[in-house]
Amino acid sequence: MPAIAIIGVGFALDPMMAALSGAGTPVRVITGVGLVAIAALGMGLGFPLGLRLCERIGGGDKPALGPWMWGLNGACGVVASGLALTTSMAWGIPATLTIGAGCYAALVLCTMRLLRTR
């Protein structure tokens, strides 16, 4: 679940940064990419899985939802990047990670609703 991975990265971030403050740049880059990759894998799976669930709902006399979902995903991605930057500047990175984890936790409810809709 991406929310748990995001919270885990949030807890690991400060200790890892402190432990690697004297390390060379390649070590810090590899560690940073590794930390981000853990959460990014789960976050990247949400849209394709949700799109597949939405496509199951469409069909027959219902319009296809795929193009709408692509548009919403693009619009939300643009807005979310600005909100994440603003949130980080105003309240810090831990607050931004917590809000992001909450958004991904809310996807569980959306997924459950899509699974019940036929």
Biopython code that builds the backbone (N, CA, C, O; Angstrom):
import numpy as np
from Bio.PDB.StructureBuilder import StructureBuilder

atoms = [
    (1, "MET", "N", (0.850, -1.181, 0.000)),
    (1, "MET", "CA", (0.000, 0.000, 0.000)),
    (1, "MET", "C", (0.896, 1.245, 0.000)),
    (1, "MET", "O", (1.785, 1.374, 0.841)),
    (2, "PRO", "N", (0.661, 2.141, -0.930)),
    (2, "PRO", "CA", (1.520, 3.329, -1.044)),
    (2, "PRO", "C", (1.514, 4.206, 0.201)),
    (2, "PRO", "O", (2.537, 4.804, 0.535)),
    (3, "ALA", "N", (0.393, 4.294, 0.887)),
    (3, "ALA", "CA", (0.334, 5.162, 2.073)),
    (3, "ALA", "C", (1.329, 4.700, 3.133)),
    (3, "ALA", "O", (1.994, 5.525, 3.759)),
    (4, "ILE", "N", (1.435, 3.407, 3.338)),
    (4, "ILE", "CA", (2.366, 2.871, 4.328)),
    (4, "ILE", "C", (3.807, 3.108, 3.876)),
    (4, "ILE", "O", (4.673, 3.423, 4.692)),
    (5, "ALA", "N", (4.059, 2.956, 2.578)),
    (5, "ALA", "CA", (5.412, 3.201, 2.056)),
    (5, "ALA", "C", (5.798, 4.666, 2.220)),
    (5, "ALA", "O", (6.940, 4.971, 2.562)),
    (6, "ILE", "N", (4.852, 5.576, 1.979)),
    (6, "ILE", "CA", (5.140, 7.007, 2.120)),
    (6, "ILE", "C", (5.444, 7.346, 3.569)),
    (6, "ILE", "O", (6.390, 8.084, 3.844)),
    (7, "ILE", "N", (4.659, 6.818, 4.500)),
    (7, "ILE", "CA", (4.906, 7.061, 5.926)),
    (7, "ILE", "C", (6.263, 6.474, 6.322)),
    (7, "ILE", "O", (7.013, 7.101, 7.071)),
    (8, "GLY", "N", (6.583, 5.274, 5.824)),
    (8, "GLY", "CA", (7.877, 4.663, 6.121)),
    (8, "GLY", "C", (9.042, 5.496, 5.617)),
    (8, "GLY", "O", (10.043, 5.658, 6.315)),
    (9, "VAL", "N", (8.913, 6.028, 4.400)),
    (9, "VAL", "CA", (9.959, 6.894, 3.853)),
    (9, "VAL", "C", (10.066, 8.165, 4.693)),
    (9, "VAL", "O", (11.166, 8.657, 4.944)),
    (10, "GLY", "N", (8.928, 8.691, 5.121)),
    (10, "GLY", "CA", (8.944, 9.889, 5.964)),
    (10, "GLY", "C", (9.699, 9.685, 7.265)),
    (10, "GLY", "O", (10.442, 10.563, 7.704)),
    (11, "PHE", "N", (9.506, 8.524, 7.881)),
    (11, "PHE", "CA", (10.223, 8.225, 9.123)),
    (11, "PHE", "C", (11.705, 7.958, 8.882)),
    (11, "PHE", "O", (12.542, 8.276, 9.726)),
    (12, "ALA", "N", (12.026, 7.376, 7.734)),
    (12, "ALA", "CA", (13.425, 7.038, 7.442)),
    (12, "ALA", "C", (14.223, 8.228, 6.916)),
    (12, "ALA", "O", (15.454, 8.204, 6.936)),
    (13, "LEU", "N", (13.543, 9.252, 6.453)),
    (13, "LEU", "CA", (14.213, 10.355, 5.775)),
    (13, "LEU", "C", (15.229, 11.086, 6.650)),
    (13, "LEU", "O", (16.391, 11.214, 6.264)),
    (14, "ASP", "N", (14.815, 11.563, 7.806)),
    (14, "ASP", "CA", (15.732, 12.320, 8.671)),
    (14, "ASP", "C", (16.906, 11.483, 9.176)),
    (14, "ASP", "O", (18.046, 11.942, 9.101)),
    (15, "PRO", "N", (16.669, 10.261, 9.694)),
    (15, "PRO", "CA", (17.825, 9.462, 10.124)),
    (15, "PRO", "C", (18.791, 9.138, 8.986)),
    (15, "PRO", "O", (20.006, 9.128, 9.184)),
    (16, "MET", "N", (18.258, 8.877, 7.813)),
    (16, "MET", "CA", (19.129, 8.564, 6.678)),
    (16, "MET", "C", (19.941, 9.793, 6.265)),
    (16, "MET", "O", (21.129, 9.682, 5.960)),
    (17, "MET", "N", (19.298, 10.963, 6.257)),
    (17, "MET", "CA", (20.013, 12.182, 5.890)),
    (17, "MET", "C", (21.112, 12.486, 6.896)),
    (17, "MET", "O", (22.206, 12.903, 6.516)),
    (18, "ALA", "N", (20.830, 12.282, 8.165)),
    (18, "ALA", "CA", (21.841, 12.529, 9.192)),
    (18, "ALA", "C", (22.984, 11.526, 9.086)),
    (18, "ALA", "O", (24.150, 11.893, 9.236)),
    (19, "ALA", "N", (22.655, 10.265, 8.829)),
    (19, "ALA", "CA", (23.688, 9.231, 8.745)),
    (19, "ALA", "C", (24.575, 9.410, 7.519)),
    (19, "ALA", "O", (25.753, 9.055, 7.550)),
    (20, "LEU", "N", (24.025, 9.952, 6.452)),
    (20, "LEU", "CA", (24.777, 10.075, 5.204)),
    (20, "LEU", "C", (25.298, 11.483, 4.950)),
    (20, "LEU", "O", (25.719, 11.787, 3.834)),
    (21, "SER", "N", (25.278, 12.336, 5.944)),
    (21, "SER", "CA", (25.708, 13.720, 5.727)),
    (21, "SER", "C", (27.181, 13.812, 5.324)),
    (21, "SER", "O", (27.564, 14.734, 4.604)),
    (22, "GLY", "N", (27.995, 12.887, 5.772)),
    (22, "GLY", "CA", (29.410, 12.912, 5.424)),
    (22, "GLY", "C", (29.767, 12.025, 4.251)),
    (22, "GLY", "O", (30.924, 11.989, 3.832)),
    (23, "ALA", "N", (28.783, 11.302, 3.707)),
    (23, "ALA", "CA", (29.054, 10.382, 2.594)),
    (23, "ALA", "C", (29.218, 11.154, 1.294)),
    (23, "ALA", "O", (28.831, 12.317, 1.187)),
    (24, "GLY", "N", (29.781, 10.502, 0.344)),
    (24, "GLY", "CA", (29.986, 11.108, -0.964)),
    (24, "GLY", "C", (28.678, 11.245, -1.732)),
    (24, "GLY", "O", (27.664, 10.638, -1.388)),
    (25, "THR", "N", (28.729, 12.047, -2.766)),
    (25, "THR", "CA", (27.530, 12.321, -3.557)),
    (25, "THR", "C", (26.933, 11.064, -4.179)),
    (25, "THR", "O", (25.714, 10.904, -4.127)),
    (26, "PRO", "N", (27.720, 10.163, -4.765)),
    (26, "PRO", "CA", (27.106, 8.966, -5.349)),
    (26, "PRO", "C", (26.328, 8.134, -4.327)),
    (26, "PRO", "O", (25.262, 7.605, -4.641)),
    (27, "VAL", "N", (26.851, 8.021, -3.123)),
    (27, "VAL", "CA", (26.157, 7.248, -2.079)),
    (27, "VAL", "C", (24.844, 7.924, -1.711)),
    (27, "VAL", "O", (23.822, 7.255, -1.563)),
    (28, "ARG", "N", (24.865, 9.244, -1.563)),
    (28, "ARG", "CA", (23.636, 9.965, -1.209)),
    (28, "ARG", "C", (22.608, 9.889, -2.327)),
    (28, "ARG", "O", (21.413, 9.763, -2.058)),
    (29, "VAL", "N", (23.052, 9.964, -3.575)),
    (29, "VAL", "CA", (22.130, 9.878, -4.710)),
    (29, "VAL", "C", (21.490, 8.497, -4.776)),
    (29, "VAL", "O", (20.275, 8.384, -4.935)),
    (30, "ILE", "N", (22.293, 7.456, -4.656)),
    (30, "ILE", "CA", (21.764, 6.090, -4.708)),
    (30, "ILE", "C", (20.787, 5.849, -3.563)),
    (30, "ILE", "O", (19.742, 5.229, -3.760)),
    (31, "THR", "N", (21.114, 6.330, -2.383)),
    (31, "THR", "CA", (20.210, 6.168, -1.242)),
    (31, "THR", "C", (18.911, 6.930, -1.466)),
    (31, "THR", "O", (17.833, 6.414, -1.173)),
    (32, "GLY", "N", (19.003, 8.153, -1.982)),
    (32, "GLY", "CA", (17.802, 8.942, -2.258)),
    (32, "GLY", "C", (16.901, 8.282, -3.288)),
    (32, "GLY", "O", (15.682, 8.233, -3.119)),
    (33, "VAL", "N", (17.501, 7.782, -4.343)),
    (33, "VAL", "CA", (16.724, 7.099, -5.377)),
    (33, "VAL", "C", (16.074, 5.838, -4.793)),
    (33, "VAL", "O", (14.923, 5.529, -5.104)),
    (34, "GLY", "N", (16.807, 5.119, -3.954)),
    (34, "GLY", "CA", (16.245, 3.929, -3.328)),
    (34, "GLY", "C", (15.057, 4.242, -2.433)),
    (34, "GLY", "O", (14.054, 3.528, -2.451)),
    (35, "LEU", "N", (15.170, 5.307, -1.650)),
    (35, "LEU", "CA", (14.052, 5.697, -0.782)),
    (35, "LEU", "C", (12.835, 6.111, -1.597)),
    (35, "LEU", "O", (11.710, 5.735, -1.270)),
    (36, "VAL", "N", (13.052, 6.868, -2.635)),
    (36, "VAL", "CA", (11.936, 7.321, -3.463)),
    (36, "VAL", "C", (11.323, 6.151, -4.234)),
    (36, "VAL", "O", (10.106, 6.097, -4.410)),
    (37, "ALA", "N", (12.147, 5.226, -4.688)),
    (37, "ALA", "CA", (11.653, 4.101, -5.485)),
    (37, "ALA", "C", (10.696, 3.223, -4.698)),
    (37, "ALA", "O", (9.756, 2.668, -5.266)),
    (38, "ILE", "N", (10.922, 3.092, -3.408)),
    (38, "ILE", "CA", (10.047, 2.257, -2.582)),
    (38, "ILE", "C", (8.611, 2.773, -2.646)),
    (38, "ILE", "O", (7.682, 2.010, -2.912)),
    (39, "ALA", "N", (8.439, 4.054, -2.404)),
    (39, "ALA", "CA", (7.097, 4.634, -2.421)),
    (39, "ALA", "C", (6.579, 4.802, -3.848)),
    (39, "ALA", "O", (5.384, 4.637, -4.093)),
    (40, "ALA", "N", (7.459, 5.127, -4.789)),
    (40, "ALA", "CA", (7.031, 5.398, -6.165)),
    (40, "ALA", "C", (6.447, 4.166, -6.844)),
    (40, "ALA", "O", (5.549, 4.292, -7.677)),
    (41, "LEU", "N", (6.933, 2.996, -6.506)),
    (41, "LEU", "CA", (6.395, 1.785, -7.108)),
    (41, "LEU", "C", (4.912, 1.648, -6.783)),
    (41, "LEU", "O", (4.097, 1.413, -7.675)),
    (42, "GLY", "N", (4.568, 1.793, -5.525)),
    (42, "GLY", "CA", (3.162, 1.695, -5.141)),
    (42, "GLY", "C", (2.318, 2.830, -5.695)),
    (42, "GLY", "O", (1.176, 2.616, -6.102)),
    (43, "MET", "N", (2.875, 4.040, -5.713)),
    (43, "MET", "CA", (2.117, 5.183, -6.218)),
    (43, "MET", "C", (1.880, 5.066, -7.718)),
    (43, "MET", "O", (0.844, 5.502, -8.219)),
    (44, "GLY", "N", (2.818, 4.488, -8.425)),
    (44, "GLY", "CA", (2.672, 4.351, -9.867)),
    (44, "GLY", "C", (1.680, 3.288, -10.287)),
    (44, "GLY", "O", (1.223, 3.291, -11.430)),
    (45, "LEU", "N", (1.339, 2.390, -9.401)),
    (45, "LEU", "CA", (0.396, 1.327, -9.743)),
    (45, "LEU", "C", (-1.059, 1.770, -9.625)),
    (45, "LEU", "O", (-1.941, 1.145, -10.214)),
    (46, "GLY", "N", (-1.322, 2.839, -8.874)),
    (46, "GLY", "CA", (-2.701, 3.266, -8.615)),
    (46, "GLY", "C", (-3.473, 3.621, -9.873)),
    (46, "GLY", "O", (-4.601, 3.161, -10.049)),
    (47, "PHE", "N", (-2.890, 4.431, -10.755)),
    (47, "PHE", "CA", (-3.623, 4.863, -11.940)),
    (47, "PHE", "C", (-3.930, 3.727, -12.902)),
    (47, "PHE", "O", (-5.081, 3.604, -13.321)),
    (48, "PRO", "N", (-2.962, 2.884, -13.280)),
    (48, "PRO", "CA", (-3.318, 1.809, -14.222)),
    (48, "PRO", "C", (-4.349, 0.836, -13.644)),
    (48, "PRO", "O", (-5.220, 0.354, -14.367)),
    (49, "LEU", "N", (-4.251, 0.550, -12.354)),
    (49, "LEU", "CA", (-5.233, -0.355, -11.761)),
    (49, "LEU", "C", (-6.613, 0.296, -11.704)),
    (49, "LEU", "O", (-7.620, -0.355, -11.985)),
    (50, "GLY", "N", (-6.663, 1.586, -11.339)),
    (50, "GLY", "CA", (-7.935, 2.303, -11.319)),
    (50, "GLY", "C", (-8.530, 2.438, -12.708)),
    (50, "GLY", "O", (-9.745, 2.336, -12.877)),
    (51, "LEU", "N", (-7.688, 2.665, -13.698)),
    (51, "LEU", "CA", (-8.159, 2.769, -15.078)),
    (51, "LEU", "C", (-8.774, 1.453, -15.532)),
    (51, "LEU", "O", (-9.801, 1.443, -16.210)),
    (52, "ARG", "N", (-8.157, 0.365, -15.164)),
    (52, "ARG", "CA", (-8.699, -0.948, -15.526)),
    (52, "ARG", "C", (-10.054, -1.173, -14.865)),
    (52, "ARG", "O", (-10.962, -1.723, -15.487)),
    (53, "LEU", "N", (-10.196, -0.751, -13.607)),
    (53, "LEU", "CA", (-11.488, -0.893, -12.928)),
    (53, "LEU", "C", (-12.555, -0.018, -13.590)),
    (53, "LEU", "O", (-13.702, -0.441, -13.736)),
    (54, "CYS", "N", (-12.180, 1.202, -13.988)),
    (54, "CYS", "CA", (-13.133, 2.091, -14.651)),
    (54, "CYS", "C", (-13.549, 1.559, -16.015)),
    (54, "CYS", "O", (-14.701, 1.725, -16.416)),
    (55, "GLU", "N", (-12.639, 0.929, -16.724)),
    (55, "GLU", "CA", (-12.978, 0.368, -18.025)),
    (55, "GLU", "C", (-13.952, -0.804, -17.893)),
    (55, "GLU", "O", (-14.740, -1.052, -18.805)),
    (56, "ARG", "N", (-13.909, -1.509, -16.795)),
    (56, "ARG", "CA", (-14.865, -2.598, -16.570)),
    (56, "ARG", "C", (-16.271, -2.055, -16.393)),
    (56, "ARG", "O", (-17.243, -2.720, -16.751)),
    (57, "ILE", "N", (-16.390, -0.851, -15.843)),
    (57, "ILE", "CA", (-17.706, -0.259, -15.603)),
    (57, "ILE", "C", (-18.334, 0.200, -16.913)),
    (57, "ILE", "O", (-19.536, 0.038, -17.119)),
    (58, "GLY", "N", (-17.513, 0.780, -17.806)),
    (58, "GLY", "CA", (-18.019, 1.284, -19.081)),
    (58, "GLY", "C", (-18.445, 0.157, -19.995)),
    (58, "GLY", "O", (-18.330, -1.018, -19.648)),
    (59, "GLY", "N", (-18.927, 0.517, -21.141)),
    (59, "GLY", "CA", (-19.355, -0.491, -22.104)),
    (59, "GLY", "C", (-20.862, -0.478, -22.259)),
    (59, "GLY", "O", (-21.579, 0.084, -21.430)),
    (60, "GLY", "N", (-21.333, -1.092, -23.313)),
    (60, "GLY", "CA", (-22.763, -1.094, -23.582)),
    (60, "GLY", "C", (-23.231, 0.311, -23.917)),
    (60, "GLY", "O", (-22.686, 0.963, -24.808)),
    (61, "ASP", "N", (-24.245, 0.772, -23.198)),
    (61, "ASP", "CA", (-24.770, 2.113, -23.458)),
    (61, "ASP", "C", (-24.056, 3.186, -22.642)),
    (61, "ASP", "O", (-24.374, 4.368, -22.772)),
    (62, "LYS", "N", (-23.091, 2.790, -21.800)),
    (62, "LYS", "CA", (-22.340, 3.753, -20.989)),
    (62, "LYS", "C", (-21.138, 4.271, -21.777)),
    (62, "LYS", "O", (-20.510, 3.513, -22.516)),
    (63, "PRO", "N", (-20.813, 5.561, -21.625)),
    (63, "PRO", "CA", (-19.626, 6.079, -22.327)),
    (63, "PRO", "C", (-18.337, 5.541, -21.698)),
    (63, "PRO", "O", (-18.303, 5.196, -20.517)),
    (64, "ALA", "N", (-17.304, 5.479, -22.493)),
    (64, "ALA", "CA", (-16.003, 5.016, -21.997)),
    (64, "ALA", "C", (-15.434, 6.035, -21.018)),
    (64, "ALA", "O", (-15.452, 7.237, -21.281)),
    (65, "LEU", "N", (-14.937, 5.554, -19.907)),
    (65, "LEU", "CA", (-14.388, 6.440, -18.881)),
    (65, "LEU", "C", (-12.885, 6.670, -19.044)),
    (65, "LEU", "O", (-12.337, 7.583, -18.426)),
    (66, "GLY", "N", (-12.212, 5.866, -19.858)),
    (66, "GLY", "CA", (-10.760, 5.966, -20.003)),
    (66, "GLY", "C", (-10.254, 7.360, -20.343)),
    (66, "GLY", "O", (-9.372, 7.870, -19.653)),
    (67, "PRO", "N", (-10.794, 8.001, -21.400)),
    (67, "PRO", "CA", (-10.312, 9.345, -21.733)),
    (67, "PRO", "C", (-10.528, 10.360, -20.609)),
    (67, "PRO", "O", (-9.689, 11.234, -20.390)),
    (68, "TRP", "N", (-11.631, 10.247, -19.909)),
    (68, "TRP", "CA", (-11.885, 11.158, -18.784)),
    (68, "TRP", "C", (-10.886, 10.926, -17.661)),
    (68, "TRP", "O", (-10.407, 11.878, -17.045)),
    (69, "MET", "N", (-10.572, 9.671, -17.395)),
    (69, "MET", "CA", (-9.618, 9.371, -16.325)),
    (69, "MET", "C", (-8.220, 9.873, -16.676)),
    (69, "MET", "O", (-7.500, 10.351, -15.798)),
    (70, "TRP", "N", (-7.824, 9.771, -17.951)),
    (70, "TRP", "CA", (-6.521, 10.304, -18.370)),
    (70, "TRP", "C", (-6.481, 11.809, -18.174)),
    (70, "TRP", "O", (-5.480, 12.347, -17.700)),
    (71, "GLY", "N", (-7.561, 12.496, -18.534)),
    (71, "GLY", "CA", (-7.626, 13.946, -18.359)),
    (71, "GLY", "C", (-7.587, 14.350, -16.899)),
    (71, "GLY", "O", (-6.866, 15.275, -16.525)),
    (72, "LEU", "N", (-8.357, 13.662, -16.076)),
    (72, "LEU", "CA", (-8.355, 13.959, -14.639)),
    (72, "LEU", "C", (-6.994, 13.691, -14.012)),
    (72, "LEU", "O", (-6.529, 14.457, -13.167)),
    (73, "ASN", "N", (-6.364, 12.608, -14.427)),
    (73, "ASN", "CA", (-5.039, 12.290, -13.894)),
    (73, "ASN", "C", (-4.030, 13.381, -14.247)),
    (73, "ASN", "O", (-3.225, 13.777, -13.404)),
    (74, "GLY", "N", (-4.067, 13.861, -15.470)),
    (74, "GLY", "CA", (-3.156, 14.925, -15.883)),
    (74, "GLY", "C", (-3.412, 16.219, -15.124)),
    (74, "GLY", "O", (-2.477, 16.860, -14.644)),
    (75, "ALA", "N", (-4.683, 16.601, -15.017)),
    (75, "ALA", "CA", (-5.026, 17.838, -14.311)),
    (75, "ALA", "C", (-4.656, 17.755, -12.837)),
    (75, "ALA", "O", (-4.092, 18.698, -12.282)),
    (76, "CYS", "N", (-4.967, 16.648, -12.212)),
    (76, "CYS", "CA", (-4.649, 16.489, -10.788)),
    (76, "CYS", "C", (-3.139, 16.439, -10.563)),
    (76, "CYS", "O", (-2.650, 16.926, -9.544)),
    (77, "GLY", "N", (-2.406, 15.861, -11.495)),
    (77, "GLY", "CA", (-0.949, 15.829, -11.371)),
    (77, "GLY", "C", (-0.343, 17.218, -11.404)),
    (77, "GLY", "O", (0.585, 17.514, -10.652)),
    (78, "VAL", "N", (-0.869, 18.075, -12.279)),
    (78, "VAL", "CA", (-0.370, 19.451, -12.360)),
    (78, "VAL", "C", (-0.699, 20.209, -11.083)),
    (78, "VAL", "O", (0.159, 20.891, -10.523)),
    (79, "VAL", "N", (-1.938, 20.091, -10.621)),
    (79, "VAL", "CA", (-2.350, 20.802, -9.410)),
    (79, "VAL", "C", (-1.612, 20.266, -8.183)),
    (79, "VAL", "O", (-1.189, 21.039, -7.323)),
    (80, "ALA", "N", (-1.457, 18.938, -8.103)),
    (80, "ALA", "CA", (-0.808, 18.332, -6.938)),
    (80, "ALA", "C", (0.650, 18.745, -6.813)),
    (80, "ALA", "O", (1.142, 18.908, -5.696)),
    (81, "SER", "N", (1.347, 18.917, -7.915)),
    (81, "SER", "CA", (2.749, 19.315, -7.818)),
    (81, "SER", "C", (2.876, 20.710, -7.213)),
    (81, "SER", "O", (3.757, 20.947, -6.386)),
    (82, "GLY", "N", (2.019, 21.622, -7.611)),
    (82, "GLY", "CA", (2.039, 22.965, -7.019)),
    (82, "GLY", "C", (1.632, 22.957, -5.564)),
    (82, "GLY", "O", (2.229, 23.653, -4.744)),
    (83, "LEU", "N", (0.610, 22.165, -5.236)),
    (83, "LEU", "CA", (0.178, 22.072, -3.840)),
    (83, "LEU", "C", (1.250, 21.433, -2.960)),
    (83, "LEU", "O", (1.444, 21.847, -1.816)),
    (84, "ALA", "N", (1.944, 20.426, -3.490)),
    (84, "ALA", "CA", (3.003, 19.781, -2.709)),
    (84, "ALA", "C", (4.144, 20.756, -2.436)),
    (84, "ALA", "O", (4.682, 20.786, -1.330)),
    (85, "LEU", "N", (4.510, 21.542, -3.425)),
    (85, "LEU", "CA", (5.560, 22.534, -3.228)),
    (85, "LEU", "C", (5.139, 23.576, -2.198)),
    (85, "LEU", "O", (5.911, 23.923, -1.304)),
    (86, "THR", "N", (3.913, 24.071, -2.328)),
    (86, "THR", "CA", (3.410, 25.067, -1.381)),
    (86, "THR", "C", (3.309, 24.507, 0.025)),
    (86, "THR", "O", (3.687, 25.175, 0.987)),
    (87, "THR", "N", (2.810, 23.300, 0.154)),
    (87, "THR", "CA", (2.684, 22.664, 1.463)),
    (87, "THR", "C", (4.050, 22.447, 2.097)),
    (87, "THR", "O", (4.224, 22.677, 3.294)),
    (88, "SER", "N", (5.008, 22.008, 1.310)),
    (88, "SER", "CA", (6.360, 21.790, 1.840)),
    (88, "SER", "C", (6.993, 23.085, 2.321)),
    (88, "SER", "O", (7.666, 23.111, 3.351)),
    (89, "MET", "N", (6.774, 24.153, 1.575)),
    (89, "MET", "CA", (7.346, 25.437, 1.974)),
    (89, "MET", "C", (6.651, 25.995, 3.221)),
    (89, "MET", "O", (7.297, 26.613, 4.067)),
    (90, "ALA", "N", (5.353, 25.781, 3.331)),
    (90, "ALA", "CA", (4.598, 26.340, 4.449)),
    (90, "ALA", "C", (4.732, 25.499, 5.720)),
    (90, "ALA", "O", (4.952, 26.042, 6.803)),
    (91, "TRP", "N", (4.601, 24.182, 5.589)),
    (91, "TRP", "CA", (4.547, 23.330, 6.787)),
    (91, "TRP", "C", (5.645, 22.278, 6.852)),
    (91, "TRP", "O", (5.763, 21.593, 7.868)),
    (92, "GLY", "N", (6.438, 22.127, 5.824)),
    (92, "GLY", "CA", (7.542, 21.175, 5.850)),
    (92, "GLY", "C", (7.230, 19.888, 5.104)),
    (92, "GLY", "O", (6.079, 19.574, 4.801)),
    (93, "ILE", "N", (8.287, 19.168, 4.824)),
    (93, "ILE", "CA", (8.168, 17.922, 4.066)),
    (93, "ILE", "C", (7.375, 16.850, 4.816)),
    (93, "ILE", "O", (6.597, 16.137, 4.182)),
    (94, "PRO", "N", (7.537, 16.698, 6.155)),
    (94, "PRO", "CA", (6.726, 15.678, 6.829)),
    (94, "PRO", "C", (5.220, 15.910, 6.678)),
    (94, "PRO", "O", (4.461, 14.952, 6.527)),
    (95, "ALA", "N", (4.786, 17.165, 6.717)),
    (95, "ALA", "CA", (3.359, 17.453, 6.529)),
    (95, "ALA", "C", (2.919, 17.082, 5.116)),
    (95, "ALA", "O", (1.830, 16.543, 4.923)),
    (96, "THR", "N", (3.757, 17.368, 4.142)),
    (96, "THR", "CA", (3.431, 17.036, 2.751)),
    (96, "THR", "C", (3.342, 15.528, 2.568)),
    (96, "THR", "O", (2.441, 15.038, 1.889)),
    (97, "LEU", "N", (4.261, 14.796, 3.164)),
    (97, "LEU", "CA", (4.217, 13.332, 3.066)),
    (97, "LEU", "C", (2.974, 12.775, 3.751)),
    (97, "LEU", "O", (2.374, 11.821, 3.257)),
    (98, "THR", "N", (2.582, 13.356, 4.877)),
    (98, "THR", "CA", (1.391, 12.896, 5.592)),
    (98, "THR", "C", (0.136, 13.144, 4.762)),
    (98, "THR", "O", (-0.730, 12.273, 4.674)),
    (99, "ILE", "N", (0.031, 14.312, 4.158)),
    (99, "ILE", "CA", (-1.122, 14.611, 3.308)),
    (99, "ILE", "C", (-1.158, 13.673, 2.105)),
    (99, "ILE", "O", (-2.217, 13.161, 1.743)),
    (100, "GLY", "N", (-0.002, 13.451, 1.489)),
    (100, "GLY", "CA", (0.066, 12.528, 0.355)),
    (100, "GLY", "C", (-0.330, 11.111, 0.746)),
    (100, "GLY", "O", (-1.042, 10.433, 0.006)),
    (101, "ALA", "N", (0.134, 10.665, 1.910)),
    (101, "ALA", "CA", (-0.232, 9.321, 2.378)),
    (101, "ALA", "C", (-1.732, 9.236, 2.619)),
    (101, "ALA", "O", (-2.354, 8.213, 2.333)),
    (102, "GLY", "N", (-2.313, 10.309, 3.145)),
    (102, "GLY", "CA", (-3.763, 10.337, 3.358)),
    (102, "GLY", "C", (-4.527, 10.243, 2.047)),
    (102, "GLY", "O", (-5.552, 9.566, 1.968)),
    (103, "CYS", "N", (-4.030, 10.920, 1.019)),
    (103, "CYS", "CA", (-4.675, 10.847, -0.300)),
    (103, "CYS", "C", (-4.610, 9.430, -0.860)),
    (103, "CYS", "O", (-5.589, 8.940, -1.422)),
    (104, "TYR", "N", (-3.479, 8.781, -0.713)),
    (104, "TYR", "CA", (-3.371, 7.409, -1.205)),
    (104, "TYR", "C", (-4.187, 6.436, -0.354)),
    (104, "TYR", "O", (-4.678, 5.433, -0.871)),
    (105, "ALA", "N", (-4.336, 6.714, 0.931)),
    (105, "ALA", "CA", (-5.202, 5.875, 1.767)),
    (105, "ALA", "C", (-6.658, 6.031, 1.335)),
    (105, "ALA", "O", (-7.428, 5.071, 1.384)),
    (106, "ALA", "N", (-7.040, 7.245, 0.910)),
    (106, "ALA", "CA", (-8.410, 7.464, 0.434)),
    (106, "ALA", "C", (-8.677, 6.678, -0.845)),
    (106, "ALA", "O", (-9.828, 6.359, -1.143)),
    (107, "LEU", "N", (-7.633, 6.364, -1.602)),
    (107, "LEU", "CA", (-7.823, 5.565, -2.813)),
    (107, "LEU", "C", (-8.337, 4.166, -2.509)),
    (107, "LEU", "O", (-8.966, 3.533, -3.357)),
    (108, "VAL", "N", (-8.070, 3.687, -1.305)),
    (108, "VAL", "CA", (-8.592, 2.370, -0.925)),
    (108, "VAL", "C", (-10.115, 2.405, -0.941)),
    (108, "VAL", "O", (-10.758, 1.473, -1.424)),
    (109, "LEU", "N", (-10.690, 3.483, -0.412)),
    (109, "LEU", "CA", (-12.152, 3.617, -0.422)),
    (109, "LEU", "C", (-12.686, 3.715, -1.852)),
    (109, "LEU", "O", (-13.709, 3.113, -2.178)),
    (110, "CYS", "N", (-11.995, 4.470, -2.697)),
    (110, "CYS", "CA", (-12.417, 4.583, -4.095)),
    (110, "CYS", "C", (-12.344, 3.234, -4.802)),
    (110, "CYS", "O", (-13.231, 2.884, -5.580)),
    (111, "THR", "N", (-11.298, 2.491, -4.532)),
    (111, "THR", "CA", (-11.134, 1.175, -5.156)),
    (111, "THR", "C", (-12.238, 0.227, -4.709)),
    (111, "THR", "O", (-12.783, -0.524, -5.519)),
    (112, "MET", "N", (-12.564, 0.261, -3.430)),
    (112, "MET", "CA", (-13.642, -0.598, -2.931)),
    (112, "MET", "C", (-14.966, -0.246, -3.599)),
    (112, "MET", "O", (-15.755, -1.133, -3.926)),
    (113, "ARG", "N", (-15.207, 1.027, -3.799)),
    (113, "ARG", "CA", (-16.438, 1.474, -4.469)),
    (113, "ARG", "C", (-16.450, 1.005, -5.927)),
    (113, "ARG", "O", (-17.481, 0.535, -6.410)),
    (114, "LEU", "N", (-15.340, 1.123, -6.622)),
    (114, "LEU", "CA", (-15.272, 0.674, -8.005)),
    (114, "LEU", "C", (-15.445, -0.841, -8.129)),
    (114, "LEU", "O", (-16.029, -1.327, -9.098)),
    (115, "LEU", "N", (-14.943, -1.569, -7.161)),
    (115, "LEU", "CA", (-15.083, -3.020, -7.200)),
    (115, "LEU", "C", (-16.535, -3.446, -7.029)),
    (115, "LEU", "O", (-16.953, -4.472, -7.565)),
    (116, "ARG", "N", (-17.303, -2.656, -6.282)),
    (116, "ARG", "CA", (-18.727, -2.995, -6.077)),
    (116, "ARG", "C", (-19.591, -2.543, -7.241)),
    (116, "ARG", "O", (-20.691, -3.068, -7.415)),
    (117, "THR", "N", (-19.140, -1.593, -8.044)),
    (117, "THR", "CA", (-19.915, -1.080, -9.170)),
    (117, "THR", "C", (-19.732, -1.974, -10.377)),
    (117, "THR", "O", (-18.603, -2.296, -10.747)),
    (118, "ARG", "N", (-20.782, -2.362, -10.968)),
    (118, "ARG", "CA", (-20.712, -3.212, -12.170)),
    (118, "ARG", "C", (-21.493, -2.567, -13.283)),
    (118, "ARG", "O", (-21.567, -3.114, -14.384)),
]
sb = StructureBuilder()
sb.init_structure("model")
sb.init_model(0)
sb.init_chain("A")
sb.init_seg("    ")
for serial, (resi, resn, name, xyz) in enumerate(atoms, 1):
    if name == "N":
        sb.init_residue(resn, " ", resi, " ")
    sb.init_atom(name, np.array(xyz, "f"), 0.0, 1.0, " ", f" {name:<3s}", serial, name[0])
structure = sb.get_structure()
